[in-house]
Amino acid sequence: MEQRVVDAEGVFTVFARARLSESLTFGEVGAALKTFVQANDLFEVAYWVSSDGMIMAIGSRDMGQAEMMLDMDISRSRLFQDSWRRQSDGVYWSDVFYSVTTGRQSLALIWPYRDGLIISELGVDSLSRIAGEASGEDLKVMVLDSRGVLIGHPDASLSRQQLNLGTLPIIQTGHVGQLGAFALAGKDYVGVARRARAPAWWFIAYTPRHIFELTASRARRAFWMVMVIALLIAGAFAWRVAARLRWRFAGIVTLAEQFAQGNYDVMLERSQIRELDRMLVALERMGESIRAREAERELERERLTQFLEHIPHIAVQWFDSHGRIQYWNPASEQILGYPRDAALGHKLDELVFTPAEQVGFLAALTRVTQTSEASGVLETRFYRAGNEPGAMLYALFTVPTQGDEPIIGAAEVDITHQKVVEQALAEREMRYRTLIEQSPAGIIELNLAGEVLAVNQAALRILSQTSGDVTGQGFDRVLKQLGVGGDALYEELKIAADSGEVRDIERPFRLAARACTLRFTSVRLNGVGGEAIGYLILMDDVTAQREAERQLQALNRTLEERIRARTQELAESLEQLQKAQEHLVHTEKMASLGELVAGVAHELNTPIGNGVMAATTLRDHVREFLRKVEGGQVRKSEFQAFLDSARSAADLIHRNMERAAELISSFKQVAVDQSSMQRRRFELKEVVDEILMTLRPVFKHTAINFHVDLQSDLVLDSYPGPLGQVLTNLLTNAQKHAFDTDQHGQIGIRARALDDKNVEIVVEDDGKGMDTYVRQRLFDPFFTTAMGEGGSGLGMHLVYQLVTGPLGGQIEVSSQPGEGSRFTIILPVQAPGTST
């Protein structure tokens, strides 16, 4: 019976350390306690009670009633008050008490857990049932708690009376372990007492005194009767009595041997000798009792086997005295990785431990073998099959046997995942603490009562305090001592944090005779269940920032006036620059037009000169012919020669005048178009031909040829003047920059319709080309590669402005040094604006 109580404590300790980790939620703790109670027929209820006496989680066979006990306050119960005073004792058994959870007299196994206690209750009736199972018909067993109060008796009604038997002689000093007499419930008994070490209970085996004395008396009487009968019948009946006694005793010996072999169905014929008959009856009853006890033990063995075979997450083994494995449950296969057949007959230390871990395990195994006392819960590293490392909690204990050779039991729980989680939590805690400590912002951690739990170095620097000055003090009190206004700052910060609102609160204070401003922000800290467990207060000194803001505001007021004045100056300068740019553009256009005028004037000089020369020659011939006519000396041949000369001169004059008229007409159209922004419908080929005709004098004395490929049916509704200006600038720019003097080259002009809305004009040459720098800045105003040679740097800028402006198109340039240049212009058939 004592071993069952010790084993129950060991199983609970292993279970609690394995399943009740610090990170479990309330619901997970309750589920674990329920599993433990329902898997153990000894304990009736187990619950977790907080430091203030509130039941936080509970497990029971009757979960409907158990759920009603959640949040029950047992702080006034004697069990809680005694247990809380003894929480430093570790795991221990209580004395008998009245349970507020079951409403019955109970005992409790208590284990400190987190900030409270795990209490597992064992009913007095259950302990009485165990005492009854351990008792026989005449030999009884009862249990007293450490105070001597009766807590377990085969008669449960006596256990419920809480009889104080601490004065029994057999449990007094000097009588422990000795046979002695005592009285209980008005009856006399003879028994012997033994006190266990843990729990410190008394276990008393006893029998009624009259049975003990009757047995002794019957033994004496039987002895003398046998002696008398032996003397009386020593004569004639000696051989007959001896034969019958020998037969009866032989039957009794046979019956005892059958009982010893487990055969309880053997029956002997009743003897006419009353003592022998009573002996036979006693033997038969003993056989029935032994059979019942063996059946009960077999049932308990089967229950234990089923429990061990199906208990999850707890590996259990049995070893012989040499450490060889005799039992290996399925959980052992799952945790340690070895099948049962591969493990039986081997030693656990050789399977899963390295030499370093073997030393500790073998030392614990030796202590348990020598002292028969449980090892307690130990922790070690191990290696599963496949050399996979892990960590476990294990306990070693002795298993009761009928033989002399002890059997050692072991229970292990895999805590590898728990260790990984604990390591991760420790690392996270370290990172959290490092982050807070190294943060440049001041951080103060408060509990729910507003008391300072921790403070980082930045906050101490801001407050000019030490950790000892503020830790444990009320937050409002610390700030009030520094001159911060308002006694309810903590409440204000708490309300903001609970609402999830991130709000800055500023307060003035004086530090070392200096006026300062502190800014506070609060964050709520939640527990695993989502409940508030404290607050983080972030604080920083914003005095310099606020002073800078005030200075900035003053600067802004003066700066606005300065910006307004400077903006006016810049606007006037911009207007002047725009006017200057417009003047330069106009000058560039006029310069281009002037070049055309000069070229056209030079081109007109030839036909007009030829015409003047022919007219002068014709005039001289007419005068000569008139003198001859007046002198009457004109011959027919001379008249015919005069007519031929006059006809030739007239033809020459007519041809040269027509050539001059064509030049003047083309120039007039180009000049009018380029000097105005008139919009009209025109054929693209006609405008290009006119431009080329006016530029002929420019290219007359060069080695540059034109290749023109224009689609003939291209009609635009656009601005011919800007388009002519664009083509003129592109062609003259190529003449000036693409080719050296007297260098042979070719300029191509192509045009085609892309679709019914857009046309493409390409102007390309095979000249020098441009590098990346020139190409990227080609259209910038005032950019020229002929600085100091008469270039203004506005020609190509004007091209870009006209193409993207009134013409509503796009222009792109592609060029590489030594590969010529290509300008691609995309123009809409109808320019932006209203069509003419």
C-alpha positions in Angstrom: 0.0 0.0 0.0 2.9 2.4 0.8 4.4 1.6 -2.5 1.3 2.5 -4.4 1.3 6.0 -2.8 5.0 6.4 -3.6 4.5 5.3 -7.2 1.5 7.7 -7.5 3.8 10.6 -6.4 6.5 9.5 -8.9 4.0 9.3 -11.8 2.5 12.7 -10.9 6.0 14.3 -10.7 7.0 12.9 -14.1 3.7 13.9 -15.6 3.9 17.4 -14.2 7.4 18.1 -15.3 6.7 16.7 -18.8 3.4 18.0 -19.6 3.0 21.2 -17.6 5.5 23.6 -19.3 5.6 27.3 -18.4 4.3 28.3 -21.8 0.9 26.5 -21.6 -2.3 28.5 -21.8 -5.1 28.1 -19.2 -7.0 25.8 -21.5 -4.0 23.6 -22.2 -3.2 23.2 -18.5 -6.8 22.2 -17.9 -6.7 19.6 -20.7 -3.4 18.2 -19.4 -4.8 17.9 -15.8 -8.0 16.2 -17.2 -5.8 13.6 -19.1 -3.8 12.9 -15.9 -6.9 12.4 -13.7 -8.8 10.2 -16.2 -5.7 8.0 -16.7 -5.1 7.6 -13.0 -7.7 5.8 -10.8 -6.1 7.1 -7.5 -6.7 10.9 -7.8 -10.2 12.3 -8.1 -9.5 15.9 -9.2 -6.4 18.1 -10.0 -6.4 21.8 -10.4 -4.1 24.8 -10.8 -4.7 27.6 -8.2 -3.1 31.1 -8.6 -1.2 32.9 -5.9 -4.3 34.8 -4.9 -6.3 31.5 -4.4 -8.3 31.5 -7.7 -8.7 28.2 -9.5 -7.3 28.9 -13.0 -7.6 25.4 -14.6 -9.1 22.0 -13.4 -9.2 18.4 -14.5 -11.7 15.9 -13.1 -13.6 12.7 -14.1 -16.8 14.8 -13.9 -15.9 17.8 -16.1 -19.4 19.2 -16.0 -19.0 19.8 -12.3 -15.4 20.8 -12.7 -16.2 23.7 -15.1 -18.4 25.2 -12.3 -15.3 25.4 -10.1 -13.3 27.5 -12.5 -12.5 31.0 -10.9 -13.5 29.6 -7.5 -11.8 31.5 -4.7 -10.2 29.0 -2.2 -7.8 31.5 -0.6 -9.5 31.1 2.8 -9.3 27.3 2.9 -6.8 25.8 5.3 -5.3 23.7 2.5 -4.4 26.7 0.4 -3.0 28.7 3.3 -0.9 25.8 4.6 0.3 24.9 1.0 1.2 28.5 0.2 3.4 28.7 3.3 5.1 25.5 2.4 5.5 26.2 -1.4 9.3 26.3 -0.9 9.2 22.6 0.2 8.6 21.4 -3.4 6.4 18.4 -4.0 4.7 17.1 -0.8 1.5 15.4 0.6 -0.9 17.3 2.8 -2.7 16.1 5.9 -6.4 15.3 5.7 -8.7 18.2 5.0 -12.2 19.0 3.8 -12.2 19.5 0.1 -14.2 22.5 -1.3 -14.0 21.0 -4.8 -15.4 17.5 -4.0 -17.2 18.1 -0.7 -15.4 15.2 0.9 -12.5 14.6 3.2 -9.4 14.3 1.1 -5.6 14.4 1.0 -3.6 16.3 -1.6 -0.3 16.0 -3.5 0.9 19.6 -4.1 3.4 20.8 -6.7 4.5 24.4 -7.1 3.8 25.6 -10.7 4.5 29.0 -12.2 3.1 31.6 -9.7 0.7 29.2 -8.1 0.2 25.5 -7.1 -1.0 22.3 -8.8 -3.2 20.4 -6.3 -4.1 16.7 -6.9 -6.7 15.4 -4.4 -7.0 11.8 -3.2 -10.2 11.1 -1.4 -10.2 9.5 2.0 -12.7 6.9 0.6 -10.1 6.0 -2.1 -7.4 5.5 0.5 -9.8 3.4 2.6 -10.5 1.3 -0.5 -6.8 0.7 -1.0 -6.5 -0.2 2.7 -9.3 -2.7 2.3 -7.6 -4.2 -0.7 -4.4 -4.6 1.3 -6.3 -6.2 4.3 -7.3 -9.8 4.8 -10.1 -11.3 6.8 -8.3 -11.2 10.1 -5.2 -9.0 9.3 -6.1 -5.4 8.7 -4.1 -2.3 7.5 -4.8 1.4 8.3 -3.0 4.7 7.5 -2.5 7.8 9.7 -1.3 11.1 8.4 1.7 13.0 9.8 -0.4 14.3 12.7 -1.7 10.9 13.6 -5.2 11.4 12.1 -6.8 8.2 10.7 -7.0 8.7 6.9 -7.3 5.2 5.6 -9.2 2.2 7.1 -11.0 -0.8 5.6 -14.1 0.6 7.3 -14.5 3.9 5.3 -16.8 5.3 8.0 -14.0 5.3 10.5 -11.8 7.1 8.0 -14.3 9.9 7.6 -14.4 10.5 11.4 -10.8 11.9 11.4 -9.9 10.0 14.6 -6.7 11.2 16.1 -4.6 8.1 16.9 -1.4 9.9 17.5 -1.3 8.6 21.1 -1.3 4.9 20.2 1.5 3.2 22.1 2.8 1.4 18.9 3.6 4.7 17.2 5.4 6.2 20.2 9.1 6.6 20.3 10.8 3.3 21.3 7.8 1.1 20.2 7.9 1.7 16.4 8.3 -1.7 14.6 7.4 -3.7 17.7 4.3 -5.7 18.3 1.9 -4.0 20.7 -1.7 -3.7 21.9 -4.1 -0.8 21.4 -7.8 0.0 21.5 -9.8 1.5 18.6 -13.6 2.1 18.5 -14.1 0.2 21.7 -12.2 -2.9 20.5 -8.8 -4.2 21.4 -6.2 -5.0 18.8 -2.6 -6.2 18.4 -0.5 -4.7 15.7 2.8 -3.2 14.5 3.4 0.4 13.1 5.8 1.7 10.4 6.3 5.3 9.3 7.1 6.1 5.7 9.7 8.7 4.7 7.6 10.3 1.9 4.8 10.9 2.6 5.4 11.0 6.4 2.4 8.7 7.1 2.0 5.8 9.5 1.1 2.4 8.1 -0.3 0.0 10.8 -0.9 -3.7 10.3 -3.1 -5.2 13.1 -5.6 -8.0 14.1 -8.3 -8.2 16.8 -6.8 -9.1 20.1 -9.2 -11.9 20.8 -8.3 -13.6 17.5 -4.7 -13.2 18.2 -5.1 -14.6 21.8 -7.5 -17.3 20.5 -5.0 -18.3 17.9 -2.3 -18.5 20.6 -4.6 -20.3 23.0 -5.7 -22.8 20.4 -2.1 -23.4 19.6 -1.4 -24.2 23.3 -4.5 -26.3 23.8 -3.9 -28.2 20.6 -0.4 -28.9 21.8 -1.6 -30.3 25.1 -4.5 -32.1 23.6 -2.2 -33.8 21.2 0.1 -34.7 24.0 -2.8 -36.2 26.1 -4.3 -38.0 23.2 -1.0 -39.3 22.3 -0.5 -40.7 25.8 -4.1 -42.2 25.9 -4.0 -43.8 22.6 -0.4 -44.7 22.7 -1.4 -48.2 23.2 -3.9 -49.9 21.1 -5.0 -47.0 19.0 -1.5 -45.5 18.5 -1.0 -47.1 15.1 -4.6 -46.3 13.9 -4.6 -42.7 15.1 -1.1 -42.2 13.7 -2.2 -43.6 10.4 -5.3 -41.3 10.2 -3.3 -38.2 11.4 -0.6 -39.1 8.9 -3.3 -39.3 6.1 -5.0 -36.1 7.2 -1.7 -34.2 7.6 -0.5 -35.7 4.2 -3.8 -34.3 2.7 -3.2 -30.9 4.4 0.4 -30.9 3.0 -0.9 -31.8 -0.4 -3.5 -29.0 -0.2 -0.8 -26.5 0.8 1.4 -27.7 -2.0 -1.5 -27.2 -4.5 -2.1 -23.7 -3.1 1.6 -23.0 -3.5 1.3 -24.1 -7.2 -1.7 -21.9 -7.8 -4.3 -24.6 -7.8 -7.1 -23.5 -5.5 -9.8 -25.9 -6.6 -8.5 -28.9 -4.6 -10.9 -30.0 -1.8 -10.3 -32.5 1.1 -12.9 -34.5 2.9 -13.9 -33.0 6.2 -12.3 -34.4 9.3 -14.2 -35.4 12.4 -11.5 -33.9 14.4 -12.7 -30.4 15.1 -9.3 -28.8 15.1 -8.2 -30.5 11.9 -11.6 -29.7 10.4 -11.2 -26.0 11.4 -7.6 -26.2 10.0 -9.0 -27.5 6.7 -11.7 -24.8 6.6 -9.0 -22.1 7.4 -6.8 -23.5 4.6 -9.7 -23.5 2.1 -10.6 -19.9 3.1 -6.9 -19.0 2.8 -6.9 -20.5 -0.7 -10.0 -18.5 -1.7 -8.5 -15.3 -0.2 -5.2 -15.9 -2.0 -7.1 -16.6 -5.3 -9.1 -13.4 -4.9 -6.0 -11.4 -4.1 -4.1 -12.9 -7.1 -7.1 -12.2 -9.3 -7.1 -8.6 -8.0 -3.4 -8.4 -8.5 -3.7 -9.8 -12.0 -6.4 -7.2 -12.7 -4.2 -4.5 -11.3 -1.3 -5.8 -13.4 -3.5 -5.7 -16.5 -4.6 -2.2 -15.7 -1.0 -1.2 -15.2 0.0 -2.9 -18.4 -2.8 -1.1 -20.3 -1.8 2.2 -18.7 1.8 1.8 -19.6 1.1 0.5 -23.1 -1.2 3.4 -24.0 0.1 6.3 -22.0 1.3 9.0 -24.5 4.6 10.8 -24.4 6.0 8.9 -21.3 8.5 6.2 -22.0 8.6 3.4 -19.3 11.1 0.5 -18.9 12.0 -2.1 -16.4 15.5 -3.3 -15.8 16.9 -6.3 -13.9 19.7 -5.8 -11.4 22.3 -5.8 -14.2 20.5 -3.0 -16.0 19.2 -5.2 -18.8 15.8 -4.0 -20.3 12.9 -6.4 -19.5 10.0 -4.1 -20.5 9.8 -1.5 -23.2 6.4 0.3 -23.8 5.3 1.8 -27.2 6.1 5.3 -26.0 9.7 4.2 -25.5 9.8 3.2 -29.2 8.4 6.6 -30.2 10.7 8.7 -28.0 13.9 6.7 -28.1 13.5 5.3 -31.7 14.3 1.6 -30.9 11.7 -1.1 -31.6 10.8 -3.3 -28.6 12.6 -6.4 -30.0 15.7 -4.4 -30.6 15.8 -3.0 -27.1 14.9 -6.0 -24.9 18.0 -7.6 -23.3 20.1 -4.5 -23.9 21.2 -1.8 -21.5 19.5 1.6 -21.8 22.7 3.5 -21.1 24.4 1.7 -24.0 21.5 2.5 -26.4 20.9 6.1 -25.9 23.7 7.7 -23.8 27.2 8.8 -24.7 29.9 8.0 -22.1 29.5 11.4 -20.5 25.7 10.9 -19.9 26.3 7.2 -18.9 28.2 8.2 -15.8 25.2 10.2 -14.4 22.7 7.5 -15.3 24.6 4.6 -13.9 25.3 6.6 -10.7 21.5 7.2 -10.3 20.8 3.5 -11.1 23.3 2.3 -8.5 21.7 4.6 -5.8 18.2 3.4 -6.5 19.4 -0.3 -6.5 21.2 0.1 -3.2 18.7 2.3 -1.3 15.4 1.2 -3.0 14.5 4.9 -3.0 13.3 6.8 -6.1 15.9 9.0 -7.8 13.6 12.0 -8.3 13.4 13.7 -11.6 16.7 14.1 -13.4 17.5 15.8 -16.7 20.0 14.5 -19.3 20.8 14.6 -23.0 20.3 11.4 -25.1 20.6 10.2 -28.7 17.8 8.4 -30.5 18.3 5.6 -33.0 20.1 7.2 -35.9 22.2 9.4 -33.6 19.6 12.2 -33.4 20.3 14.3 -30.3 17.6 15.1 -27.8 16.9 16.0 -24.2 14.8 14.2 -21.6 13.6 14.1 -18.0 13.8 10.7 -16.3 13.2 9.1 -13.0 14.3 5.8 -11.6 12.4 3.8 -9.0 12.1 0.2 -7.6 9.3 -2.1 -8.8 7.9 -4.4 -6.1 8.7 -8.1 -6.8 8.1 -11.5 -5.1 11.7 -12.5 -5.6 14.9 -11.4 -4.0 16.3 -9.8 -7.2 15.1 -6.1 -7.5 13.6 -4.7 -10.6 14.3 -1.0 -11.4 11.7 1.0 -13.3 12.4 4.1 -15.4 10.2 6.8 -16.9 11.3 9.3 -19.4 9.7 12.3 -21.1 11.1 13.9 -24.2 11.7 17.6 -23.6 13.7 18.3 -26.8 11.0 20.5 -28.3 10.5 22.2 -24.9 14.3 22.9 -24.7 14.2 24.3 -28.2 11.2 26.5 -27.2 12.9 27.5 -24.0 16.1 28.4 -25.9 14.1 30.4 -28.4 12.2 32.2 -25.6 15.5 32.9 -23.8 17.1 34.3 -27.0 13.9 36.3 -27.6 14.0 37.6 -24.1 17.7 38.5 -24.5 17.0 40.3 -27.8 14.1 42.1 -26.2 16.2 43.2 -23.2 19.1 44.2 -25.4 16.8 46.2 -27.7 15.4 48.0 -24.7 18.7 48.6 -23.1 20.4 49.8 -26.3 17.4 51.9 -27.4 18.3 55.6 -27.7 14.8 56.4 -26.4 14.0 56.1 -22.7 12.0 53.0 -21.9 10.3 52.2 -18.5 8.5 49.0 -17.8 5.6 49.2 -15.3 3.3 46.7 -13.7 -0.5 47.1 -13.5 -0.2 49.1 -10.3 2.0 51.6 -12.1 5.2 50.6 -10.2 8.6 50.7 -12.1 9.9 47.2 -12.8 12.8 48.0 -15.1 14.3 51.1 -16.7 16.9 51.4 -19.5 20.0 53.6 -19.5 18.5 56.2 -21.8 15.7 56.9 -19.4 18.1 57.1 -16.5 20.2 59.6 -18.4 17.1 61.7 -19.2 15.9 61.7 -15.6 19.5 62.0 -14.1 18.6 59.1 -11.8 20.0 55.7 -10.9 18.2 52.4 -11.3 17.9 52.1 -7.5 16.2 55.5 -7.3 13.3 54.5 -9.5 12.9 50.7 -9.5 10.0 49.7 -7.3 8.7 53.3 -7.1 5.4 54.5 -8.4 5.7 56.1 -11.9 3.7 59.2 -10.9 5.7 59.6 -7.7 9.0 59.5 -9.6 7.9 62.1 -12.0 6.4 64.3 -9.4 9.7 64.4 -7.5 11.3 65.7 -10.7 8.7 68.5 -11.0 6.5 67.0 -13.8 3.0 68.4 -13.6 0.0 66.2 -13.1 -0.6 63.3 -10.7 -2.7 61.3 -13.2 -0.1 60.8 -16.0 0.0 57.1 -15.5 -3.8 56.8 -15.7 -3.7 58.9 -18.9 -1.0 56.8 -20.5 -2.8 53.6 -19.4 -6.1 54.7 -21.0 -4.3 55.5 -24.2 -2.5 52.2 -24.3 -5.6 50.1 -23.5 -7.5 51.8 -26.3 -4.7 51.0 -28.8 -4.2 54.7 -29.5 -0.7 55.9 -30.1 -0.7 59.3 -28.5 2.2 61.5 -27.5 1.8 63.3 -24.1 4.2 66.1 -23.2 4.9 67.5 -19.8 7.2 70.3 -18.6 9.6 69.8 -15.7 12.8 71.2 -14.2 16.0 69.3 -14.0 19.2 70.8 -12.6 17.5 74.3 -12.7 16.8 73.8 -16.4 13.4 74.0 -17.9 12.8 70.8 -20.0 10.0 69.1 -21.9 9.4 65.3 -21.8 7.3 63.4 -24.3 5.7 60.1 -23.3 4.1 57.3 -25.3 2.6 54.1 -23.8 2.3 50.6 -25.1 0.3 47.8 -23.4 2.0 44.4 -22.6 -0.3 41.4 -23.0 0.0 38.0 -21.5 -0.5 34.7 -23.3 -4.3 34.9 -22.8 -4.5 38.5 -24.1 -4.9 40.1 -20.7 -2.9 43.1 -19.7 0.2 42.4 -17.6 1.9 45.7 -17.7 2.9 48.7 -19.8 6.0 50.1 -21.5 6.5 53.8 -21.3 8.6 55.4 -24.0 10.0 58.8 -23.1 12.4 61.3 -24.7 13.6 64.8 -24.0 12.2 67.0 -26.7 13.4 70.3 -25.3 15.9 71.0 -28.1 13.4 69.9 -30.7 10.7 72.3 -29.4 13.2 75.2 -29.2 14.3 74.4 -32.8 10.6 74.4 -33.8 10.1 77.8 -32.2 13.2 79.2 -34.0 12.1 77.6 -37.2 8.6 79.2 -36.9 10.3 82.6 -36.4 12.6 82.0 -39.3 9.7 81.0 -41.5 7.9 84.2 -40.8 10.9 86.2 -42.1 11.7 83.7 -44.7 8.3 84.0 -46.3 8.9 87.7 -46.9 12.4 87.0 -48.3 11.1 84.2 -50.5 8.3 86.5 -51.8 10.8 89.2 -52.7 13.2 86.8 -54.2 10.4 85.1 -56.2 9.5 88.5 -57.6 13.1 89.1 -58.6 13.3 85.7 -60.2 10.0 86.2 -62.1 11.3 89.5 -63.5 14.6 87.8 -64.5 12.7 84.9 -66.1 10.6 87.3 -68.0 13.7 89.2 -69.2 15.3 85.8 -70.2 12.2 84.7 -72.0 12.1 88.0 -73.9 15.8 87.7 -74.7 15.3 84.1 -75.8 12.4 85.1 -78.0 14.5 87.9 -79.5 17.4 85.5 -80.1 15.0 83.0 -81.7 13.6 85.7 -83.9 17.1 86.9 -84.7 18.0 83.3 -85.6 15.0 83.1 -87.9 15.8 86.4 -89.5 19.5 85.3 -89.8 18.3 82.2 -91.6 16.0 84.3 -93.8 18.9 86.7 -94.4 21.1 83.8 -95.6 18.3 82.9 -98.0 18.0 86.5 -99.3 21.8 86.6 -99.9 21.7 83.3 -101.6 18.7 84.2 -103.8 20.3 87.6 -104.6 23.4 85.8 -105.7 21.4 83.3 -107.7 19.4 86.1 -109.4 22.6 87.9 -110.5 23.3 85.3 -113.2 19.9 85.3 -115.1 19.5 89.0 -114.7 23.1 89.7 -115.9 22.5 87.4 -118.9 19.3 89.2 -119.6 21.0 92.7 -119.4 23.9 91.5 -121.6 21.5 90.1 -124.2 19.4 93.3 -124.1 22.5 95.5 -124.5 23.6 93.4 -127.4 20.2 93.5 -129.0 20.1 97.4 -128.5 23.5 97.7 -130.2 22.3 95.5 -133.1 19.1 97.6 -133.4 21.0 100.8 -133.6 23.3 99.5 -136.2 20.4 98.1 -138.2 18.6 101.4 -138.0 21.6 103.3 -139.4 21.7 100.8 -142.3 18.0 101.2 -142.9 18.3 105.0 -142.8 21.2 104.8 -145.3 19.3 102.5 -147.6 22.0 100.0 -147.5 20.1 97.0 -145.9 20.4 93.9 -147.9 18.1 90.9 -147.5 20.8 88.8 -146.0 21.6 91.4 -143.4 17.9 91.8 -142.6 17.6 88.0 -142.1 20.8 88.0 -139.8 19.3 90.9 -137.8 16.1 89.0 -137.3 18.0 85.8 -136.2 20.1 87.8 -133.8 17.0 89.6 -132.4 15.2 86.3 -132.0 18.2 84.7 -130.2 18.5 87.7 -127.9 14.8 87.7 -127.1 14.9 84.0 -126.3 17.9 84.4 -124.1 16.2 87.4 -122.3 13.0 85.4 -121.9 14.7 82.3 -120.5 16.7 84.3 -117.9 13.8 86.4 -116.9 11.7 83.3 -116.4 14.5 81.8 -114.3 14.6 84.9 -112.2 10.8 85.0 -111.8 10.9 81.4 -110.5 13.5 82.2 -108.0 11.7 85.2 -106.8 8.4 83.3 -106.6 10.0 80.5 -104.5 11.8 82.9 -102.2 8.6 85.0 -101.8 6.6 81.9 -100.7 9.4 80.6 -98.4 9.9 84.1 -96.9 6.2 84.6 -96.3 5.9 81.2 -94.7 8.9 81.5 -92.5 8.0 85.0 -91.3 4.5 84.0 -90.3 2.5 81.3 -88.5 -0.2 81.0 -91.2 -1.9 77.6 -91.3 -3.0 76.1 -94.6 -3.3 72.9 -96.6 -0.3 72.1 -98.7 1.5 69.3 -100.5 4.6 68.3 -98.6 6.5 67.7 -101.8 5.8 71.2 -103.0 7.1 72.8 -99.8 10.3 70.6 -99.8 11.0 71.5 -103.5 10.7 75.2 -102.7 13.0 74.9 -99.7 15.6 73.0 -101.8 15.4 75.6 -104.6 16.0 78.5 -102.1 18.9 76.6 -100.6 20.6 75.8 -103.9 22.9 78.9 -103.7 24.0 77.7 -100.2 25.0 74.2 -101.5 26.1 75.4 -105.0 29.8 75.5 -104.3 29.9 72.3 -102.1 30.4 68.7 -103.0 27.1 67.7 -101.2 24.4 65.9 -103.2 20.7 65.6 -102.3 18.7 62.4 -102.6 15.0 63.1 -102.3 12.4 60.4 -101.9 9.0 61.9 -101.2 5.6 60.2 -101.4 3.8 62.4 -103.9 0.3 62.4 -102.4 1.1 63.7 -98.9 -1.1 66.6 -98.1 -0.9 68.3 -94.6 -3.2 70.7 -92.8 -0.4 72.4 -90.9 2.0 75.3 -90.8 4.4 75.3 -93.8 6.4 78.2 -92.4 7.6 76.4 -89.2 8.1 73.2 -91.3 10.2 75.1 -93.8 12.2 76.6 -91.0 12.8 73.1 -89.5 14.0 71.6 -92.8 16.2 74.7 -93.5 17.9 74.5 -90.1 18.4 70.7 -90.4 19.9 71.0 -93.9 22.1 74.1 -93.2 23.2 72.5 -89.9 24.3 69.4 -91.9 26.2 71.6 -94.4 28.0 73.4 -91.6 28.8 70.6 -89.1 28.5 67.2 -90.9 31.1 67.8 -93.6 34.5 69.4 -93.9 35.1 71.9 -96.7 35.1 70.3 -100.2 34.2 66.9 -98.5 31.9 64.8 -100.7 28.7 63.8 -99.0 25.1 63.0 -99.4 22.0 64.3 -97.7 18.8 62.3 -97.9 15.3 63.5 -97.5 12.5 60.9 -97.3 8.9 61.2 -96.4 6.1 58.6 -96.1 2.7 58.2 -94.5 2.7 56.0 -91.4 -1.1 55.8 -91.3 -4.0 58.1 -92.2 -3.1 60.4 -89.3 0.7 60.7 -89.2 3.6 61.2 -91.6 7.3 60.4 -91.2 10.0 62.8 -92.5 13.6 61.6 -92.3 16.6 63.9 -92.9 19.9 62.0 -92.9 23.5 62.4 -93.9 26.7 60.4 -94.1 28.9 62.9 -92.5 30.9 63.0 -89.3 28.2 62.0 -86.9 28.0 63.0 -83.2 29.2 61.5 -79.9 26.9 60.8 -76.9 27.6 64.1 -75.2 26.7 66.2 -78.3 23.7 64.1 -79.1 22.2 64.4 -75.6 22.6 68.2 -75.5 21.8 68.8 -79.2 18.4 70.5 -78.6 19.5 72.5 -75.5 19.3 76.2 -76.0 22.6 78.0 -76.6 24.5 74.7 -77.1 26.9 74.8 -80.1 30.0 73.1 -81.2 31.0 76.2 -83.2 31.4 78.6 -80.4 33.3 81.7 -81.6 32.6 80.8 -85.3 29.2 82.7 -85.5 27.0 79.9 -84.1 24.3 81.0 -81.6 23.3 77.6 -80.3 19.6 78.2 -81.0 19.2 76.6 -84.4 18.5 73.0 -83.3 16.6 74.3 -80.2 14.3 76.2 -82.6 13.9 72.9 -84.6 12.8 71.1 -81.4 10.4 73.9 -80.3 8.7 74.1 -83.7 8.3 70.4 -84.2 6.9 69.8 -80.6 5.0 73.1 -80.5 2.9 74.4 -83.5 3.6 71.3 -85.6 2.5 69.0 -82.8 5.0 66.3 -83.6 8.1 64.5 -82.3 11.7 64.5 -83.3 14.4 61.9 -82.6 18.1 61.8 -83.5 20.3 58.8 -83.9 24.0 59.2 -84.6 27.4 57.7 -83.9 30.8 59.2 -84.6 31.9 58.5 -88.2 28.5 57.0 -89.1 26.4 60.1 -90.0 23.2 61.4 -88.4 19.5 60.7 -88.9 16.7 63.0 -87.8 13.3 61.3 -87.7 10.3 63.6 -87.5 6.8 62.3 -86.9 4.1 64.9 -87.7 0.3 64.7 -87.5 -1.5 65.2 -90.9 -3.6 67.7 -89.1 -1.7 70.0 -86.8 -3.2 70.7 -83.3 -5.8 73.5 -83.3 -8.7 74.4 -85.5 -8.4 73.2 -89.2 -8.6 75.9 -91.9 
